Amino acid sequence: MEHDGYRYPMYANIIGWAIALSSILCIPGFAIYSIIRAKGSLSDRIYHLIQPTNNREEKIRKALNTVRLNGDVSGAVGV
């Protein structure tokens, strides 16, 4: 790579690509891992994995239980 007449050494280019790829490859890597770990046929796995999860009520219930376990019920709904 060259910038303003300065040619950067090859190791700098390799380090730059390694840093970039370390974050870029996480997305397809996790997708492949999830497809392999899921159960069913390939089309069933992909269909299941691209469906949104609607666990809002579960998260609210879990947050309320955490508040109650800590002894502070001032923020709990319905208390």
Distance bins in CASP14 RR format, pairs under 12 A and 6 or more apart:
PFRMAT RR
TARGET T0000
AUTHOR 0000-0000-0000
RMODE 2
METHOD distances of the structure
MODEL  1
1 7 1 0 0 1 0 0 0 0 0 0 0
1 8 1 0 1 0 0 0 0 0 0 0 0
1 9 0 0 0 0 1 0 0 0 0 0 0
1 10 0 0 0 0 1 0 0 0 0 0 0
1 11 0 0 0 0 0 1 0 0 0 0 0
1 12 1 0 0 1 0 0 0 0 0 0 0
1 13 1 0 1 0 0 0 0 0 0 0 0
1 14 0 0 0 0 0 1 0 0 0 0 0
1 15 0 0 0 0 0 1 0 0 0 0 0
1 16 0 0 0 0 1 0 0 0 0 0 0
1 17 0 0 0 0 0 1 0 0 0 0 0
2 8 1 0 0 1 0 0 0 0 0 0 0
2 9 0 0 0 0 0 1 0 0 0 0 0
2 12 0 0 0 0 0 1 0 0 0 0 0
2 13 0 0 0 0 0 1 0 0 0 0 0
3 12 0 0 0 0 0 1 0 0 0 0 0
3 13 0 0 0 0 0 1 0 0 0 0 0
6 12 0 0 0 0 0 1 0 0 0 0 0
7 13 0 0 0 0 0 1 0 0 0 0 0
8 14 0 0 0 0 0 1 0 0 0 0 0
8 15 0 0 0 0 0 1 0 0 0 0 0
8 16 0 0 0 0 1 0 0 0 0 0 0
9 15 0 0 0 0 1 0 0 0 0 0 0
9 16 0 0 0 0 0 1 0 0 0 0 0
10 16 0 0 0 0 0 1 0 0 0 0 0
10 17 0 0 0 0 0 1 0 0 0 0 0
11 17 0 0 0 0 0 1 0 0 0 0 0
11 18 0 0 0 0 0 1 0 0 0 0 0
12 18 0 0 0 0 0 1 0 0 0 0 0
12 19 0 0 0 0 0 1 0 0 0 0 0
13 19 0 0 0 0 0 1 0 0 0 0 0
13 20 0 0 0 0 0 1 0 0 0 0 0
14 20 0 0 0 0 0 1 0 0 0 0 0
14 21 0 0 0 0 0 1 0 0 0 0 0
15 21 0 0 0 0 0 1 0 0 0 0 0
15 22 0 0 0 0 0 1 0 0 0 0 0
16 22 0 0 0 0 1 0 0 0 0 0 0
16 23 0 0 0 0 0 1 0 0 0 0 0
16 24 0 0 0 0 0 1 0 0 0 0 0
17 23 0 0 0 0 0 1 0 0 0 0 0
17 24 0 0 0 0 1 0 0 0 0 0 0
17 25 0 0 0 0 0 1 0 0 0 0 0
18 24 0 0 0 0 0 1 0 0 0 0 0
18 25 0 0 0 0 0 1 0 0 0 0 0
19 25 0 0 0 0 0 1 0 0 0 0 0
20 26 0 0 0 0 0 1 0 0 0 0 0
21 27 0 0 0 0 0 1 0 0 0 0 0
21 28 0 0 0 0 0 1 0 0 0 0 0
21 29 0 0 0 0 0 1 0 0 0 0 0
22 29 0 0 0 0 0 1 0 0 0 0 0
23 29 0 0 0 0 0 1 0 0 0 0 0
23 30 0 0 0 0 0 1 0 0 0 0 0
24 30 0 0 0 0 0 1 0 0 0 0 0
25 31 0 0 0 0 0 1 0 0 0 0 0
25 32 0 0 0 0 0 1 0 0 0 0 0
25 33 0 0 0 0 0 1 0 0 0 0 0
26 32 0 0 0 0 0 1 0 0 0 0 0
26 33 0 0 0 0 0 1 0 0 0 0 0
27 33 0 0 0 0 0 1 0 0 0 0 0
27 34 0 0 0 0 0 1 0 0 0 0 0
28 34 0 0 0 0 0 1 0 0 0 0 0
28 35 0 0 0 0 0 1 0 0 0 0 0
29 35 0 0 0 0 1 0 0 0 0 0 0
29 36 0 0 0 0 1 0 0 0 0 0 0
29 37 0 0 0 0 0 1 0 0 0 0 0
30 36 0 0 0 0 0 1 0 0 0 0 0
30 37 0 0 0 0 0 1 0 0 0 0 0
30 49 0 0 0 0 0 1 0 0 0 0 0
31 37 0 0 0 0 0 1 0 0 0 0 0
31 38 0 0 0 0 0 1 0 0 0 0 0
31 45 0 0 0 0 0 1 0 0 0 0 0
31 46 0 0 0 0 1 0 0 0 0 0 0
31 49 1 0 0 1 0 0 0 0 0 0 0
31 50 0 0 0 0 1 0 0 0 0 0 0
32 38 0 0 0 0 0 1 0 0 0 0 0
32 42 0 0 0 0 0 1 0 0 0 0 0
32 45 0 0 0 0 0 1 0 0 0 0 0
32 46 0 0 0 0 0 1 0 0 0 0 0
32 49 0 0 0 0 0 1 0 0 0 0 0
33 45 0 0 0 0 0 1 0 0 0 0 0
33 49 0 0 0 0 0 1 0 0 0 0 0
34 45 0 0 0 0 1 0 0 0 0 0 0
34 46 0 0 0 0 1 0 0 0 0 0 0
34 48 0 0 0 0 1 0 0 0 0 0 0
34 49 1 0 1 0 0 0 0 0 0 0 0
34 50 0 0 0 0 0 1 0 0 0 0 0
35 41 0 0 0 0 0 1 0 0 0 0 0
35 42 1 0 0 1 0 0 0 0 0 0 0
35 43 0 0 0 0 0 1 0 0 0 0 0
35 44 0 0 0 0 0 1 0 0 0 0 0
35 45 1 0 1 0 0 0 0 0 0 0 0
35 46 1 0 0 1 0 0 0 0 0 0 0
35 47 0 0 0 0 0 1 0 0 0 0 0
35 48 0 0 0 0 1 0 0 0 0 0 0
35 49 1 0 0 1 0 0 0 0 0 0 0
35 50 0 0 0 0 0 1 0 0 0 0 0
36 42 0 0 0 0 0 1 0 0 0 0 0
36 45 0 0 0 0 1 0 0 0 0 0 0
36 46 0 0 0 0 0 1 0 0 0 0 0
36 49 0 0 0 0 0 1 0 0 0 0 0
37 45 0 0 0 0 1 0 0 0 0 0 0
37 48 0 0 0 0 0 1 0 0 0 0 0
37 49 0 0 0 0 1 0 0 0 0 0 0
38 44 1 0 0 1 0 0 0 0 0 0 0
38 45 1 1 0 0 0 0 0 0 0 0 0
38 46 0 0 0 0 1 0 0 0 0 0 0
38 47 0 0 0 0 1 0 0 0 0 0 0
38 48 1 0 0 1 0 0 0 0 0 0 0
38 49 1 0 0 1 0 0 0 0 0 0 0
38 50 0 0 0 0 0 1 0 0 0 0 0
38 51 0 0 0 0 0 1 0 0 0 0 0
39 45 1 0 0 1 0 0 0 0 0 0 0
39 48 0 0 0 0 1 0 0 0 0 0 0
39 49 0 0 0 0 0 1 0 0 0 0 0
40 46 0 0 0 0 0 1 0 0 0 0 0
40 47 0 0 0 0 1 0 0 0 0 0 0
40 48 0 0 0 0 1 0 0 0 0 0 0
40 49 0 0 0 0 0 1 0 0 0 0 0
41 47 0 0 0 0 1 0 0 0 0 0 0
41 48 0 0 0 0 0 1 0 0 0 0 0
42 48 0 0 0 0 0 1 0 0 0 0 0
42 49 0 0 0 0 0 1 0 0 0 0 0
43 49 0 0 0 0 0 1 0 0 0 0 0
43 50 0 0 0 0 0 1 0 0 0 0 0
44 50 0 0 0 0 0 1 0 0 0 0 0
44 51 0 0 0 0 0 1 0 0 0 0 0
45 51 0 0 0 0 0 1 0 0 0 0 0
53 59 0 0 0 0 0 1 0 0 0 0 0
55 61 0 0 0 0 1 0 0 0 0 0 0
55 62 0 0 0 0 1 0 0 0 0 0 0
56 62 0 0 0 0 0 1 0 0 0 0 0
56 63 0 0 0 0 0 1 0 0 0 0 0
57 63 0 0 0 0 0 1 0 0 0 0 0
57 64 0 0 0 0 0 1 0 0 0 0 0
57 77 0 0 0 0 0 1 0 0 0 0 0
58 64 0 0 0 0 0 1 0 0 0 0 0
58 65 0 0 0 0 0 1 0 0 0 0 0
59 65 0 0 0 0 0 1 0 0 0 0 0
59 66 0 0 0 0 0 1 0 0 0 0 0
60 66 0 0 0 0 0 1 0 0 0 0 0
60 67 0 0 0 0 0 1 0 0 0 0 0
60 75 0 0 0 0 0 1 0 0 0 0 0
60 76 0 0 0 0 0 1 0 0 0 0 0
60 77 0 0 0 0 1 0 0 0 0 0 0
60 78 0 0 0 0 0 1 0 0 0 0 0
61 67 0 0 0 0 0 1 0 0 0 0 0
61 68 0 0 0 0 0 1 0 0 0 0 0
61 76 0 0 0 0 0 1 0 0 0 0 0
61 77 0 0 0 0 0 1 0 0 0 0 0
62 68 0 0 0 0 0 1 0 0 0 0 0
62 69 0 0 0 0 0 1 0 0 0 0 0
63 69 0 0 0 0 0 1 0 0 0 0 0
63 70 0 0 0 0 0 1 0 0 0 0 0
63 75 0 0 0 0 1 0 0 0 0 0 0
63 76 0 0 0 0 1 0 0 0 0 0 0
63 77 0 0 0 0 1 0 0 0 0 0 0
64 70 0 0 0 0 0 1 0 0 0 0 0
64 71 0 0 0 0 0 1 0 0 0 0 0
64 72 0 0 0 0 0 1 0 0 0 0 0
64 73 0 0 0 0 1 0 0 0 0 0 0
64 74 0 0 0 0 0 1 0 0 0 0 0
64 75 0 0 0 0 1 0 0 0 0 0 0
64 76 1 0 1 0 0 0 0 0 0 0 0
64 77 1 0 0 1 0 0 0 0 0 0 0
64 78 0 0 0 0 1 0 0 0 0 0 0
64 79 0 0 0 0 1 0 0 0 0 0 0
65 71 0 0 0 0 0 1 0 0 0 0 0
65 73 0 0 0 0 0 1 0 0 0 0 0
65 76 0 0 0 0 1 0 0 0 0 0 0
65 79 0 0 0 0 0 1 0 0 0 0 0
66 72 0 0 0 0 1 0 0 0 0 0 0
66 73 0 0 0 0 0 1 0 0 0 0 0
66 75 0 0 0 0 0 1 0 0 0 0 0
66 76 0 0 0 0 1 0 0 0 0 0 0
67 73 1 0 0 1 0 0 0 0 0 0 0
67 74 0 0 0 0 1 0 0 0 0 0 0
67 75 1 0 0 1 0 0 0 0 0 0 0
67 76 1 0 1 0 0 0 0 0 0 0 0
67 77 0 0 0 0 1 0 0 0 0 0 0
67 78 0 0 0 0 0 1 0 0 0 0 0
67 79 0 0 0 0 1 0 0 0 0 0 0
68 74 0 0 0 0 0 1 0 0 0 0 0
68 75 0 0 0 0 1 0 0 0 0 0 0
68 76 1 0 0 1 0 0 0 0 0 0 0
68 77 0 0 0 0 0 1 0 0 0 0 0
68 78 0 0 0 0 0 1 0 0 0 0 0
68 79 1 0 0 1 0 0 0 0 0 0 0
69 76 0 0 0 0 0 1 0 0 0 0 0
70 76 0 0 0 0 0 1 0 0 0 0 0
71 79 0 0 0 0 0 1 0 0 0 0 0
72 79 0 0 0 0 0 1 0 0 0 0 0
73 79 1 0 1 0 0 0 0 0 0 0 0
END
